[in-house]
Amino acid sequence: MKSINQVKEQVHLRVWHQVRNQVSGQVWDQVWRQVWRQVWQVREQVKNQVWLQVEDQVWNQVGDQVRVQVWDQV
């Protein structure tokens, strides 16, 4: 037969584990969402900057080539 202290200890451990698991799960979810949101924002910023640079470079190169070809034909 278990003593009252053993029962208290078992109850304490079960409650502790449940609370710890629930709180750590909630904290992990919140942290993950915040980190993912920040990563996504950085990704979008980098994508936009790179796209603008590539677009400018391609537009300038193609524009130069088209101008030269048109000038040569005129």
N, C-alpha and C positions, 0 to 999 in steps of 0.2 A: 504494500500500500504506500502511496506517495504521501509525503508530508505536505503540509500547507505551504511551506517554503518552496518545495519543488514545483508545486502547482503554480505558485506566484511567478517563479522563474520561467516556467514554460509559457505562461500567458504573456509575461513581459517580453520574452524573446519573439513570440509570434506577432504581437502587436508591433514591436520594434521593427521587425523585418517587413511587415506589411506597410507600415508608415514610410520606412526608408525606401522601399521599392516604389511606392506610389509617388513620393516626393521626388526621388531621383529621376523617375520616368518623366514627370511633368517638367522638371528643370531641364532635362536633356532635350525634350521636345521644344521648349522655348528657345534654348540656346541654338539648337539646330536650325529652327526657323529664322532666327535673327542672322546667324552666320550665312545661311543660304541666301537670304534677302540681300545681304551685303555683297556676297560673291556675285549674285546676279546683276546687281547695280554696277559693279566694277566691270563685269563682262560686257554689259551694254555700253558703258563708256568707252572701253577699249575698242569694241567692235565699231562703234560710231567714229571714233578717231581714225582708226585704221581705214575704214571704208572711205572717209573723206579724203585721206591722203592718197589712197589708191585711185579714187575717182579723179582727183586733181591731176595726178601724174598721167593717168591714162588719157584723160581729156586733153591735157597739154600735148602729149605725144601724138595722139591721133589728130588733134587740131593742126599741129605743125605739119604732119604728113599730108593731110588733106589740102592745106594751104599751098604747100610746095607742088603737089600734083596738079592742082587747079592752076596755079601760076604757070607751070610748065606747059600746060595745054592752051593757055591763053596767049 
